[in-house]
Amino acid sequence: MMRGTSLDSIPPSSLNRTFQDSRFIFGFKSNSSTLIINSSHRPSLPCLRAQQSDGSATDIPPVETKDRNLQVEEVSSRQGIRIRRRPPTGPSLHYVGPFQFRLENEGNTPRNILEEIVWNKDVEVDQMKSKKPLYTLRKAIDIAPPPRDFIGALMASYSRTGMPALIAEVKKASPSRGVLRENFDPVEIAKAYEKGGAACLSVLTDAKYFQGSFENLEAIRNAGVTCPLLCKEFIVDAWQLYYARAKGADAVLLIASILPDLDIKYMTKICKMIGLTALVEVHDENEMDRVLEIDGIQLIGINNRNLETFEVDISNTKKLLEGARGEKIRQKDIVVVGESGLFTPADVAYVQDAGVKAILVGESIVKQKDPTAGIAELFGKDISA
Ligand SMILES: O=C(O)c1ccccc1NCC(=O)[C@H](O)[C@H](O)COP(=O)(O)O
């Protein structure tokens, strides 16, 4: 094993997935060496090569996929992460009858909707990666529209209105609520949000569960909307960060319940490198504590929705900002976003009192016939001027 690097210091997302694309080479720095995860020697198993600070390199014997998966699960469970990653053996991608499926996949099916989304995303991303390898994305990033200051836009709005800045969500449907808006024109909705005083926009890009798309993100960016754009995705692989930036995103969502600490750390660094803002989302105390231990995080979202059960409770924002946690957040000058389940001026005032400087809102405004008026209704006043 190489000096200064253990499997614990390899981002689990790399261990698990970056090998799938034979042209991928990722570098990850540990204290005394640079770990280059290089799958170009594949076909069968990845080769890990540790490059020492003196320039020499050592090969690490490949780890069997099954063992590697166990190691990833072990790291995750030590951090209290309940969402498991897709096992290499299943579930089957084509339809098999329910009985046969259960028979063959005992213990091998997703336990809740978030796990199901993540397992599907693993497959989807692997397929996308083979069509658009990282080196093509690096070139696309060079010619993509330049990133805009997401946190700057939030803070400017907060100072201007004295109310939480709005990240307005362009969302057609969701697993918990079904279709929210039949007549869905993403560009029209984005423009209506901007007119109503939104500071930033969140654009769902997942097709299977939210009926979103990267085409929507690109179309909004190309339509001249000036609000910075959050790519609302289920990021499971660093490749997606490059893809989001290439498609014009200014920010991405990193969900702590599906990403181990090292992935969050590693992805946050990549975001900085390519000009993306990372909105790191937490739902409970354990996730908040984990994220507060990671250096360099500037923006945290508290989701009031439990993504495993769909339960929504806005007092979750207050709970996670109380006491020592709130103090630490203020000391670190982290901007907090209250997410989900906000419908009325009283809801907005409640999370503002709890300490948020921004809110992320979908359902209550996207369902309105006129989303511009929906924003004024949500805040109890016109926040556009
Ligand atoms: O909303 C869902 O059903 C959902 C299910 C699984 C994963 C994520 C999900 N939603 C993401 C969000 O939390 C919301 O889109 C966002 O915070 C806005 O919430 P809302 O204002 O309640 O629409």
The ligand as an SDF file (V2000), in Angstrom:
LIG
                    3D

 23 23  0  0  0  0  0  0  0  0999 V2000
  -39.9960   16.1680   -3.6260 O   0  0  0  0  0  0  0  0  0  0  0  0
  -39.8750   14.9270   -3.6490 C   0  0  0  0  0  0  0  0  0  0  0  0
  -40.8330   14.1590   -3.7500 O   0  0  0  0  0  0  0  0  0  0  0  0
  -38.5080   14.3220   -3.5810 C   0  0  0  0  0  0  0  0  0  0  0  0
  -38.3720   12.9460   -3.5240 C   0  0  0  0  0  0  0  0  0  0  0  0
  -37.1150   12.3640   -3.4720 C   0  0  0  0  0  0  0  0  0  0  0  0
  -35.9990   13.1450   -3.5030 C   0  0  0  0  0  0  0  0  0  0  0  0
  -36.1150   14.5320   -3.5660 C   0  0  0  0  0  0  0  0  0  0  0  0
  -37.3520   15.1170   -3.6010 C   0  0  0  0  0  0  0  0  0  0  0  0
  -37.5180   16.4860   -3.6660 N   0  0  0  0  0  0  0  0  0  0  0  0
  -36.4820   17.4240   -3.7230 C   0  0  0  0  0  0  0  0  0  0  0  0
  -36.8130   18.5600   -2.8610 C   0  0  0  0  0  0  0  0  0  0  0  0
  -36.5340   18.4670   -1.7040 O   0  0  0  0  0  0  0  0  0  0  0  0
  -37.6600   19.6760   -3.3710 C   0  0  0  0  0  0  0  0  0  0  0  0
  -37.7570   19.6430   -4.7600 O   0  0  0  0  0  0  0  0  0  0  0  0
  -37.2510   21.1080   -2.9950 C   0  0  0  0  0  0  0  0  0  0  0  0
  -36.6470   21.2370   -1.7670 O   0  0  0  0  0  0  0  0  0  0  0  0
  -38.4940   22.0230   -3.0700 C   0  0  0  0  0  0  0  0  0  0  0  0
  -39.4860   21.5290   -2.2100 O   0  0  0  0  0  0  0  0  0  0  0  0
  -41.0020   22.0220   -2.2890 P   0  0  0  0  0  0  0  0  0  0  0  0
  -41.0210   23.5150   -2.1220 O   0  0  0  0  0  0  0  0  0  0  0  0
  -41.6930   21.3590   -1.1490 O   0  0  0  0  0  0  0  0  0  0  0  0
  -41.5290   21.6240   -3.6240 O   0  0  0  0  0  0  0  0  0  0  0  0
  1  2  2  0
  2  3  1  0
  2  4  1  0
  4  5  1  0
  4  9  2  0
  5  6  2  0
  6  7  1  0
  7  8  2  0
  8  9  1  0
  9 10  1  0
 10 11  1  0
 11 12  1  0
 12 13  2  0
 12 14  1  0
 14 15  1  0
 14 16  1  0
 16 17  1  0
 16 18  1  0
 18 19  1  0
 19 20  1  0
 20 21  2  0
 20 22  1  0
 20 23  1  0
M  END
$$$$
